[in-house]
């Protein structure tokens, strides 16, 4: 649906148009009907998303239809005003301070405090439904409760599915979900609405192609098997092998998994992992996972590899960076696990910064906002996103094209 005012603007461009122009006009009509709002936890990344949306609109339509493009930037790629607060008893209140009747609305939210943030999103979606929004798409770079994706014991919930069902139960339901690196991709089939599960792995590959360029330069100089002996991608457990395999494929090396050793009865082993890699001294290894919660698992794997004389890099899409109490002592993810491992940590802004993570010398943060903005733009314009995603998986995506927020305690954005 397009508003009367938007239709008048579009029809004012004149009647002498080409078929290509006509297709662009249809896209303009669809973009004109888009609105973006954010819950509180999603505010930082939502601002970055709308910046990229504005740039994309001007790039796609500005040369042919400059006035229309400027108008779309002012309406379709600006965050709508909302009122969100907590009542004294903790209940969440949300109000939409703009007309969304008949609009396609994209709601940005992420979940550093899952229970509170889920309720805020539910409240916001209900307000949108009651305000006449046509389609509601949830843009959640990180979705919580995804680790409970199956029943391990008796009488357990499958909360990964329950979360989708809860969100879909609001009003007439959710039109689509856009997210990044679900813990278990199979849960995409849980909701009736489509789930666009994007991946940060191509962004990690672009970063490491630059960071480890010296290895590729040496390998291209004729070193027989040099790259295979000097670079590998590991998963810290069996469940993450497909993710490690994808990163290894993009880097042109072999994937491996660190599987915990299960000694036979009577066997004495000082190795806590099964390790099988014929590598050179000082070789580099990348440990990749979907998330770092308390950091214990991936840090233990990193320390194990470092003790074997390897140079270790860590990367994970979601930096939960939680704390836990252990024997009366509070264990902090970065300070007590990641930093002591001695590995550089590459992550994203799928969650707001925890503590002083962005200020650390051994941390690089790449933004997901560009990919999310393009996913929104392509969905709204009814363009295929496949070509964009395929391009992200080629060497044409270099580290210079990444949206780096901070690197080595230097804030870039």
C-alpha positions as CSV (number, residue, x, y, z in Angstrom):
1,X,0.0,0.0,0.0
2,X,1.3,3.5,-0.9
3,X,0.0,6.7,0.6
4,X,-1.8,9.3,-1.6
5,X,1.0,11.8,-1.0
6,X,3.6,9.3,-1.9
7,X,1.7,8.3,-5.1
8,X,1.4,12.0,-6.1
9,X,5.2,12.4,-5.7
10,X,5.9,9.4,-7.8
11,X,3.4,10.3,-10.6
12,X,4.9,13.8,-10.8
13,X,8.1,12.6,-12.5
14,X,6.4,12.6,-15.9
15,X,5.1,10.2,-18.4
16,X,8.1,9.6,-20.7
17,X,9.8,6.8,-18.9
18,X,11.6,3.6,-19.9
19,X,10.7,0.1,-18.8
20,X,13.7,0.2,-16.4
21,X,12.4,3.5,-15.0
22,X,9.0,2.0,-14.5
23,X,10.5,-0.9,-12.5
24,X,12.4,1.6,-10.4
25,X,9.2,3.5,-9.8
26,X,7.5,0.4,-8.5
27,X,10.5,-0.1,-6.2
28,X,10.2,3.5,-5.1
29,X,6.5,3.0,-4.3
30,X,7.4,0.0,-2.1
31,X,10.2,1.8,-0.4
32,X,7.9,4.8,0.3
33,X,5.7,2.5,2.3
34,X,8.5,1.3,4.6
35,X,9.0,2.6,8.1
36,X,11.7,1.6,10.7
37,X,11.4,1.8,14.5
38,X,13.6,0.5,17.3
39,X,13.2,-0.8,20.8
40,X,15.7,0.5,23.4
41,X,18.3,-2.3,23.2
42,X,18.4,-2.1,19.4
43,X,18.9,1.7,19.3
44,X,22.6,1.7,18.5
45,X,22.5,-0.7,15.6
46,X,19.2,0.7,14.4
47,X,20.9,4.1,13.9
48,X,23.6,2.4,11.8
49,X,21.1,0.5,9.8
50,X,19.1,3.7,8.9
51,X,22.4,5.4,7.9
52,X,23.1,2.6,5.5
53,X,19.5,2.6,4.3
54,X,19.7,6.3,3.5
55,X,22.9,5.8,1.6
56,X,21.4,2.9,-0.3
57,X,18.3,4.8,-1.3
58,X,20.4,7.7,-2.6
59,X,22.7,5.3,-4.5
60,X,19.9,3.4,-6.1
61,X,17.5,6.3,-7.0
62,X,19.3,9.5,-6.4
63,X,20.8,10.0,-9.9
64,X,17.5,9.4,-11.7
65,X,15.0,10.7,-9.2
66,X,16.9,12.9,-6.8
67,X,14.0,14.7,-5.2
68,X,12.1,11.5,-4.6
69,X,15.2,9.9,-3.1
70,X,15.6,12.8,-0.7
71,X,12.0,12.4,0.3
72,X,12.3,8.7,0.9
73,X,15.4,9.3,3.1
74,X,13.3,11.8,5.2
75,X,10.4,9.3,5.6
76,X,11.4,5.7,5.0
77,X,14.9,5.5,6.4
78,X,14.5,7.6,9.5
79,X,13.6,6.0,12.9
80,X,10.1,6.7,13.8
81,X,9.6,8.3,17.3
82,X,8.4,6.0,19.9
83,X,7.7,6.2,23.6
84,X,9.0,3.4,25.8
85,X,9.3,3.2,29.5
86,X,9.1,1.0,32.5
87,X,6.4,1.4,35.1
88,X,7.6,1.4,38.8
89,X,6.7,-2.3,39.1
90,X,8.9,-3.1,36.0
91,X,6.1,-3.5,33.5
92,X,6.9,-2.2,30.0
93,X,5.0,0.5,28.2
94,X,5.4,1.3,24.5
95,X,3.7,3.9,22.3
96,X,4.1,4.7,18.6
97,X,4.3,8.4,18.0
98,X,3.8,8.3,14.3
99,X,1.2,7.1,11.8
100,X,1.9,3.6,10.7
101,X,-1.5,2.7,9.3
102,X,-1.0,0.5,6.2
103,X,2.8,0.6,6.4
104,X,5.4,-2.1,6.3
105,X,7.2,-1.7,9.6
106,X,10.7,-3.0,10.5
107,X,11.2,-3.3,14.2
108,X,14.9,-3.4,15.3
109,X,15.6,-5.2,18.6
110,X,18.4,-7.2,20.2
111,X,18.5,-8.9,23.6
112,X,21.3,-8.1,26.1
113,X,18.7,-8.7,28.8
114,X,16.5,-11.3,27.1
115,X,13.4,-11.5,29.3
116,X,13.0,-7.7,29.6
117,X,13.8,-7.1,25.9
118,X,11.5,-9.8,24.7
119,X,8.6,-8.3,26.6
120,X,9.5,-4.8,25.2
121,X,9.4,-6.3,21.6
122,X,6.1,-8.0,22.3
123,X,4.6,-4.8,23.6
124,X,5.9,-2.8,20.6
125,X,4.6,-5.3,18.1
126,X,1.2,-5.2,19.7
127,X,1.1,-1.4,19.6
128,X,2.0,-1.6,15.9
129,X,-0.8,-4.1,15.2
130,X,-3.3,-2.0,17.0
131,X,-2.1,1.1,15.1
132,X,-2.9,-0.5,11.8
133,X,0.6,-1.5,10.5
134,X,0.2,-3.8,7.5
135,X,3.3,-6.0,7.8
136,X,5.7,-6.3,10.8
137,X,9.2,-7.6,10.2
138,X,11.4,-8.2,13.3
139,X,15.1,-7.3,12.6
140,X,17.0,-9.0,15.4
141,X,20.7,-9.4,14.8
142,X,20.8,-11.7,17.9
143,X,17.9,-13.9,19.0
144,X,18.1,-15.3,22.5
145,X,17.0,-18.8,23.7
146,X,18.4,-20.5,20.6
147,X,20.6,-22.9,22.5
148,X,17.5,-24.8,23.9
149,X,16.6,-26.2,20.4
150,X,15.7,-29.7,21.4
151,X,14.8,-31.8,24.4
152,X,17.9,-33.4,26.0
153,X,16.1,-34.7,29.2
154,X,12.5,-35.4,30.1
155,X,9.9,-32.6,30.6
156,X,12.2,-29.9,29.1
157,X,11.0,-27.0,26.9
158,X,12.2,-26.2,23.4
159,X,12.5,-22.4,24.0
160,X,13.9,-21.7,20.6
161,X,10.6,-22.7,19.1
162,X,8.6,-21.1,22.0
163,X,10.1,-17.7,21.4
164,X,9.1,-17.7,17.7
165,X,5.6,-18.8,18.7
166,X,5.3,-16.1,21.3
167,X,6.3,-13.4,18.9
168,X,4.0,-14.7,16.1
169,X,1.0,-14.7,18.5
170,X,1.0,-10.9,18.8
171,X,-1.8,-9.4,16.7
172,X,-2.1,-11.0,13.3
173,X,1.4,-12.3,13.5
174,X,4.9,-11.4,12.2
175,X,5.5,-11.2,8.5
176,X,9.2,-12.0,8.6
177,X,12.3,-12.4,10.8
178,X,15.8,-11.1,9.9
179,X,18.6,-12.3,12.1
180,X,22.3,-13.4,12.1
181,X,23.8,-16.8,12.8
182,X,21.2,-18.7,14.7
183,X,22.8,-21.2,17.1
184,X,20.9,-24.1,15.3
185,X,19.9,-23.2,11.7
186,X,17.2,-25.9,11.8
187,X,15.0,-23.7,14.1
188,X,14.3,-21.5,11.0
189,X,11.5,-24.0,10.4
190,X,9.9,-23.3,13.8
191,X,7.8,-20.2,12.9
192,X,5.3,-20.0,10.1
193,X,6.9,-16.7,9.0
194,X,10.1,-16.9,6.9
195,X,13.4,-16.4,8.7
196,X,16.3,-14.7,6.9
197,X,19.3,-16.1,8.7
198,X,22.3,-14.1,7.6
199,X,25.9,-15.0,8.4
200,X,28.9,-13.0,9.7
201,X,31.3,-15.6,8.4
202,X,32.0,-13.8,5.1
203,X,32.8,-10.6,7.1
204,X,35.2,-12.6,9.3
205,X,36.8,-14.1,6.1
206,X,37.4,-10.7,4.7
207,X,39.0,-9.5,7.9
208,X,41.4,-12.5,8.1
209,X,42.4,-12.4,4.4
210,X,43.8,-9.0,5.3
211,X,45.2,-9.8,8.7
212,X,46.9,-12.9,7.5
213,X,47.8,-11.6,4.1
214,X,51.5,-12.5,4.7
215,X,50.6,-16.2,4.7
216,X,48.7,-15.9,1.4
217,X,51.6,-13.9,-0.1
218,X,54.1,-16.6,0.9
219,X,51.8,-19.4,-0.4
220,X,51.4,-17.7,-3.8
221,X,55.2,-17.5,-4.1
222,X,55.3,-21.2,-4.7
223,X,55.5,-22.7,-1.2
224,X,54.2,-26.2,-1.7
225,X,51.5,-26.9,0.9
226,X,52.6,-23.9,2.9
227,X,49.1,-22.5,3.5
228,X,47.8,-26.0,4.6
229,X,50.5,-26.2,7.2
230,X,50.3,-22.7,8.4
231,X,46.6,-21.8,8.6
232,X,43.5,-23.7,9.7
233,X,40.0,-23.0,11.1
234,X,38.9,-24.9,14.2
235,X,35.5,-25.3,15.8
236,X,35.7,-25.5,19.6
237,X,33.2,-28.4,19.5
238,X,31.5,-30.8,17.1
239,X,28.3,-28.7,16.8
240,X,30.2,-25.8,15.3
241,X,31.9,-27.8,12.5
242,X,29.6,-26.5,9.7
243,X,30.4,-22.9,10.6
244,X,34.1,-23.6,10.7
245,X,33.9,-25.4,7.4
246,X,32.3,-22.4,5.8
247,X,34.9,-20.0,7.1
248,X,37.7,-22.4,6.0
249,X,36.1,-22.7,2.5
250,X,36.2,-18.9,2.2
251,X,39.8,-18.8,3.3
252,X,40.9,-21.7,1.1
253,X,42.1,-23.9,4.0
254,X,40.9,-27.0,5.8
255,X,38.5,-27.0,8.7
256,X,39.0,-29.0,11.9
257,X,37.3,-29.6,15.2
258,X,38.7,-29.7,18.7
259,X,36.9,-32.8,20.2
260,X,37.3,-33.4,23.9
261,X,39.2,-36.6,24.5
262,X,37.4,-39.5,26.1
263,X,40.1,-41.7,27.6
264,X,39.5,-45.4,27.5
265,X,39.3,-47.2,30.8
266,X,42.7,-47.3,32.4
267,X,44.2,-44.9,29.9
268,X,46.1,-41.9,31.2
269,X,46.1,-38.9,28.8
270,X,47.5,-35.4,29.4
271,X,45.8,-34.1,26.2
272,X,42.3,-32.8,26.9
273,X,41.5,-32.6,23.2
274,X,41.9,-34.8,20.1
275,X,44.3,-32.8,18.0
276,X,45.3,-33.8,14.5
277,X,47.1,-31.3,12.3
278,X,50.6,-31.5,10.8
279,X,51.5,-27.8,11.1
280,X,54.6,-25.7,11.0
281,X,56.0,-24.0,14.1
282,X,54.2,-20.8,14.8
283,X,51.3,-21.6,12.5
284,X,48.0,-19.6,12.8
285,X,44.7,-21.0,13.8
286,X,41.2,-19.4,13.8
287,X,38.7,-20.6,16.4
288,X,35.1,-19.7,15.3
289,X,31.9,-19.9,17.2
290,X,28.4,-18.4,16.9
291,X,28.6,-16.8,20.4
292,X,30.8,-16.2,23.4
293,X,28.7,-16.3,26.6
294,X,31.0,-16.7,29.6
295,X,33.9,-17.5,27.3
296,X,35.1,-20.6,29.1
297,X,34.8,-23.1,26.3
298,X,36.5,-21.1,23.6
299,X,39.1,-19.7,25.9
300,X,40.1,-23.2,27.1
301,X,40.4,-24.3,23.5
302,X,42.5,-21.1,22.6
303,X,44.8,-21.7,25.6
304,X,45.3,-25.3,24.6
305,X,46.3,-24.4,21.0
306,X,48.5,-21.5,22.2
307,X,50.4,-24.0,24.4
308,X,51.1,-26.0,21.3
309,X,53.0,-23.0,19.9
310,X,50.2,-21.8,17.6
311,X,49.1,-18.2,17.0
312,X,45.4,-18.1,17.9
313,X,42.6,-15.9,16.7
314,X,39.1,-16.0,18.1
315,X,35.9,-14.9,16.3
316,X,32.2,-15.1,17.2
317,X,29.2,-13.3,15.9
318,X,27.5,-12.7,19.3
319,X,29.5,-11.3,22.2
320,X,27.2,-12.0,25.1
321,X,30.1,-11.5,27.6
322,X,28.2,-12.8,30.6
323,X,29.4,-13.1,34.2
324,X,28.9,-16.1,36.4
325,X,29.7,-16.9,40.0
326,X,32.0,-19.8,40.6
327,X,33.0,-20.8,44.1
328,X,32.2,-17.4,45.4
329,X,34.2,-15.6,42.7
330,X,32.6,-13.6,39.8
331,X,34.0,-14.8,36.5
332,X,33.9,-12.2,33.8
333,X,33.9,-13.3,30.1
334,X,36.6,-11.0,28.7
335,X,38.7,-10.2,31.8
336,X,38.9,-13.7,33.1
337,X,38.6,-15.9,30.0
338,X,39.2,-14.2,26.7
339,X,42.1,-11.9,27.6
340,X,44.1,-14.6,29.5
341,X,43.9,-16.8,26.4
342,X,46.2,-14.4,24.6
343,X,44.1,-14.5,21.4
344,X,42.8,-11.6,19.4
345,X,39.0,-11.5,19.5
346,X,36.9,-10.5,16.4
347,X,33.2,-10.0,17.0
348,X,30.2,-7.9,15.8
349,X,27.7,-5.4,17.2
350,X,24.8,-7.8,17.3
351,X,24.6,-6.9,20.9
352,X,25.3,-3.6,22.7
353,X,28.8,-3.2,24.1
354,X,29.3,-4.9,27.4
355,X,31.7,-3.2,29.8
356,X,34.8,-1.8,28.1
357,X,35.0,-4.5,25.4
358,X,35.4,-2.0,22.5
359,X,38.4,-0.3,24.3
360,X,40.6,-3.4,24.4
361,X,43.8,-3.7,22.4
362,X,43.0,-7.2,21.3
363,X,39.4,-6.7,20.2
364,X,38.0,-5.8,16.7
365,X,34.3,-5.1,16.2
366,X,32.7,-5.2,12.8
367,X,29.2,-3.9,12.3
368,X,26.4,-6.0,10.8
369,X,24.4,-2.9,10.0
370,X,25.3,-2.8,6.3
371,X,24.1,-6.3,5.7
372,X,20.9,-5.8,7.7
373,X,20.2,-2.6,5.8
374,X,20.6,-4.3,2.5
375,X,18.4,-7.2,3.6
376,X,15.7,-4.7,4.6
377,X,16.0,-2.7,1.4
378,X,16.0,-5.9,-0.8
379,X,13.0,-7.3,1.0
380,X,11.0,-4.1,0.7
381,X,11.9,-3.5,-3.0
382,X,11.1,-7.2,-3.7
383,X,14.7,-7.8,-5.0
384,X,16.5,-11.1,-4.6
385,X,19.2,-11.0,-1.9
386,X,21.0,-14.0,-3.2
387,X,23.3,-12.1,-5.5
388,X,24.3,-9.8,-2.6
389,X,25.0,-12.7,-0.3
390,X,27.0,-14.6,-3.0
391,X,29.1,-11.5,-3.6
392,X,29.9,-11.3,0.1
393,X,31.4,-14.7,-0.1
394,X,34.0,-13.8,-2.7
395,X,37.5,-12.2,-2.4
396,X,35.9,-9.0,-3.7
397,X,34.8,-8.4,-0.1
398,X,37.9,-6.9,1.4
399,X,38.5,-5.7,4.9
400,X,38.5,-2.1,3.6
401,X,34.8,-2.6,2.7
402,X,33.8,-3.7,6.2
403,X,32.1,-1.4,8.6
404,X,34.7,-1.6,11.4
405,X,33.5,0.1,14.6
406,X,36.6,-0.4,16.7
407,X,40.0,-2.1,16.3
408,X,42.8,-2.3,18.8
409,X,41.0,0.1,21.2
410,X,40.7,2.7,18.4
411,X,37.1,3.7,17.8
412,X,36.6,4.2,14.1
413,X,32.9,4.9,14.3
